[in-house]
Amino acid sequence: MNECRLEHDCIGEREVPDVHYYGVQTLRAVENYPISRISISHYPRLIDSLAYIKMAAAYANNKLGLLDDNKARHISLACEDILEGKLYDQFVVDVIQGGAGTSTNMNANEVIANRGLEIMGHKRGQYEFLHPNSDVNMSQSTNDVYPTAVRITLITKIRLLIEAMGTLKASFERKAEEFAPIIKMGRTQLQDAVPMSLGQEFAAYAVMIGEDMQRLDEAKDLVREINMGATAIGTGLNAHPDYADVVTKKLSDLIGIELIKAHDLVEATQDTGAYVQLSGVLKRVAVKASKICNDLRLMSSGPRCGLNEINLPPRAPGSSIMPGKVNPVIPEVVNQTCFYVVGADMTVTMACEAGQLELNVMEPVIAHSLFSSLMYLHNAFLTLAHSCVDGITANEEVCRGYVRNSIGLVTALNPYIGYEKSTEVAHEAMRTNASVYDIVLEKGYLTKDDLDDILSPENMLRPRYFHEKK
């Protein structure tokens, strides 16, 4: 049987298995919140962020004469172990928890204290030598530590998502160049519209992704504002007057990101506007990415009874009953990822709205929703780029055949023969199944040379003054 040590908190005493670096408050949290069954160690960057915060706090408290050299050094040494990945398995509380993240903060405090004690040569639980609250959590509250850790983690994850989006954007740009010579029919309301190139279609996807990369970068800048030094509600109670400035500067140096101390710490402690903004941008990213995947599935539909304009790389057999069927599984999985993100945005919205007075206690579910959305989108976009877009091929003759047979060509005749005659030609083409070209020539509305010029698909891919000749 495992040996146990006796620990206590304000509720009472509990035996804690001595193999664990965490303590009594973490143990209670594990028992209290069997909700998602996903521990905070699922997000190692969050654990790293907590370690950086505790290192910065120890430095600031030592510099300001509040924490002695020995304790500050051993707190930092324990944090270094965490940053090397040695103690991730000790962060065991559920990602969804009550208490505004207090259990996460105490999980970190206890692990750091007990590892620090071990390095000192003491036994775990001998808190008279290094205390989780009095020393590791000095000048801090969960209400400034937890949101700061969340924001640092978000910045890192946003950067990773932007990189993945850049990869996908580059994939679409390469295909846009490859498909530039291929003429196809553009569609609106799923009906024939006017000609375009397949390259223009794929170039538009690249632009859409690039725009969202910019919006994400803007949201990232909002997240850089932190409230370290606010302590419980923003008044800075129990912190040195210079602590907020010192800890923010040190933390920025440690993580290599310029963090900004909030101008009003009371406001910053209760305001979750940056989360709402970021979540909204992620929803925007998801909605547009899902639309792109819808297009890929439509354009690749077939192979005999659909549009069949492009071929997606085959990734898996598509049916347990229909031999030879291959489905667009990569766009489908990205669609589903995007649906999840849209739903997570509603969770973030409601959780942010649920703040009361000087604190929003719902930050754990906000953090989990944002972290998972960022992670899922990152993975989905890399998968879409490498397992789908990079391998797309075009059916050029199918695309050109749609253009030759489309009644949509009549739109180009409006400036030359007028709307009424163009409508007449369109109706006759639909009724007789004859081509627009033949009908216009037969009626003598235009000469063959003019008609060849006007209805040349290549001449309909750009703005063109209607008297302009090739």
URVEN-V632262 format. One record per pair of residues at least 4 apart in sequence whose C-alpha atoms are under 7 Angstrom apart, sorted by the first residue. I is the first residue (numbers start at 1). GAP is how many residues later the second one is. Records with the same first field share a line. If there is no record, write none. Layout:
I->GAP / GAP
This chain:
2->15
3->14 / 15
4->11 / 12 / 13 / 14
5->10 / 11 / 12 / 13 / 120
6->7 / 8 / 9 / 10
7->6 / 7 / 8 / 9 / 17 / 118
8->4 / 5 / 6 / 16
9->4 / 15
14->10
16->7 / 8
20->70
21->69 / 89 / 90 / 93 / 94
22->4 / 68 / 85 / 88 / 89
23->4 / 87
24->4
25->4 / 78 / 81
26->4 / 67 / 77 / 80 / 81
27->4
28->4
29->4 / 64 / 74
30->4 / 62 / 63 / 64
33->61 / 64
34->60
35->59 / 61
36->58 / 60
37->57
38->4 / 56 / 57
39->52 / 53 / 54 / 55 / 56
40->51 / 52 / 53 / 54 / 55
41->6 / 47 / 48 / 50 / 51
43->4
44->4 / 44
45->4 / 108
46->4 / 103 / 104 / 107
47->4
48->4 / 34 / 35
49->4 / 100 / 103 / 104
50->4 / 58 / 99
51->4 / 28 / 31 / 32
52->4 / 199 / 202
53->4 / 198
54->4 / 82
55->4 / 20 / 21 / 24
56->4 / 191 / 194 / 195
57->4 / 190
58->4 / 14 / 17
59->4 / 13
60->4 / 183 / 186 / 187
61->4 / 5 / 6
62->4 / 5 / 6 / 7 / 10
67->4 / 5
68->4
69->4
70->4
71->4 / 59
72->4
73->4
74->4 / 42
75->4 / 37 / 38 / 41 / 61
76->4
77->4 / 39
78->4 / 34 / 37 / 38
79->4 / 33
80->4
81->4 / 5 / 6
82->4 / 5 / 6
91->16
93->10 / 11
95->269 / 273
96->268 / 269
97->4 / 267
99->4 / 262
100->261 / 262 / 263 / 264
101->4 / 41 / 45 / 263
102->4 / 40
103->4
104->4
105->4 / 37 / 41
106->4
107->4
108->4
109->4 / 23 / 24 / 27 / 28
110->4 / 22
111->4
112->4
113->4 / 17 / 18 / 19 / 23
114->4 / 10 / 11
115->4
116->4
117->4 / 5 / 6 / 7 / 13
118->4 / 5 / 6
122->4
127->4
130->5
131->4 / 5
132->4 / 5
133->4 / 5
134->4
139->92 / 99 / 100
140->4 / 5 / 89 / 91
141->4 / 90 / 91
142->4
143->4 / 88 / 89 / 126
144->4 / 83 / 84 / 85 / 86 / 87 / 125
145->4 / 83
146->4
147->4
148->4 / 78 / 79 / 80
149->4
150->4 / 217
151->4 / 72 / 73
152->4
153->4
154->4 / 217
155->4 / 65 / 68
156->4
157->4 / 217
158->4 / 62 / 216
159->4
160->4 / 218
161->4 / 213 / 216 / 217
162->4 / 51
163->4
164->4 / 214 / 217 / 218
165->4 / 44 / 48 / 216
166->4
167->4 / 215 / 218
168->4 / 213 / 214 / 217
169->4 / 37 / 40 / 41
170->4
171->4 / 214 / 218 / 219
172->4 / 30 / 31 / 33 / 34 / 217
173->4 / 29 / 30 / 33
174->4
175->4 / 24 / 27
176->4 / 23 / 24 / 26 / 27
177->22
178->21
179->19 / 20
180->17 / 18 / 19 / 20
181->16
182->15 / 16 / 214
183->12 / 13 / 14 / 15 / 216 / 217 / 274
184->11 / 12 / 13 / 14 / 215 / 216 / 218 / 219
185->7 / 8 / 9 / 10 / 11 / 214 / 217 / 218
186->6 / 7 / 8 / 9 / 10
187->4 / 5 / 6
188->4 / 5
192->214 / 216
193->215
194->214 / 215
195->208 / 262 / 265 / 266
196->4 / 265
197->4 / 264
198->4
199->4
200->4
201->4
202->4
203->4
204->4
205->4 / 87
206->4
207->4
208->4
209->4
210->4
211->4
212->4 / 73
213->4
214->4
215->4 / 66
216->4 / 65
217->4
218->4
219->4 / 58 / 59
220->4
222->52
223->51
224->35 / 36
225->34 / 35 / 36 / 37
226->33 / 34 / 35 / 36
227->34 / 35 / 38 / 41 / 42
228->16 / 20
229->7 / 10 / 14 / 15
230->4 / 5 / 6 / 35
231->5 / 6
233->33 / 36 / 125 / 126
234->31 / 32 / 35
235->30 / 31
239->4
242->4
243->4
244->4
245->4
246->4
247->4
248->4 / 11 / 13
249->4
250->4
251->4
252->4 / 5 / 6 / 7
262->6
264->4
265->4
266->4
267->4
269->89 / 90
270->88 / 89 / 90
272->4 / 80
273->4
274->4
275->4
276->4 / 72 / 73
277->4
278->4
279->4 / 66 / 69 / 91
280->4 / 65
281->4
282->4
283->4 / 58 / 59 / 62
284->4
285->4
286->4 / 52 / 55 / 56
287->4 / 51
288->4
289->4
290->4 / 44 / 45 / 48
291->4
292->4
293->4 / 38 / 42
294->4
295->4
296->4
297->4 / 31 / 34
298->9
299->8 / 9 / 10 / 11
300->7 / 8 / 9 / 10 / 11 / 12
301->5 / 6 / 7
302->4 / 5 / 6
303->5
309->85 / 86 / 89 / 90
310->82 / 83 / 84 / 85
311->81 / 82 / 83
312->16 / 76 / 79 / 80 / 81
313->75 / 78 / 79
314->12
316->10
317->8 / 9
318->7 / 8 / 9
319->4 / 6
328->4
329->4
330->4 / 54 / 58
331->4 / 53
332->4
333->4
334->4 / 46
335->4
336->4
337->4 / 39 / 40
338->4
339->4
340->4
341->4 / 32
342->4
343->4
344->4 / 25
345->4
346->4
347->4
348->4 / 18 / 21
349->4
350->4
351->11 / 15
354->6
355->4 / 5 / 6
356->4
362->4
363->4
364->4
365->4
366->4
367->4
368->4
369->4
370->4
371->4
372->4
373->4
374->4
375->4
376->4
377->4
378->4
379->4
380->4
381->4
382->4
383->4
384->4 / 5
385->4 / 5
386->4
388->4
395->4
396->4
397->4
398->4
399->4
400->4
401->4
402->4
405->30
407->19 / 22 / 29
409->46
410->12 / 16 / 26
412->42 / 43
413->4 / 9
414->4 / 5 / 8
415->51
417->4 / 5 / 28
418->4
419->4
420->4
421->4
422->4
423->4
424->4
425->4 / 11 / 14 / 15
426->4 / 10
427->4
428->4
429->4 / 5 / 6 / 7
434->4
435->4
436->4
437->4
438->4
439->4
440->4 / 5 / 6
441->4 / 5 / 6 / 7
446->4 / 5
447->4
448->4
449->4
450->4
451->4
452->4
453->17
454->5
456->4
457->4
464->4
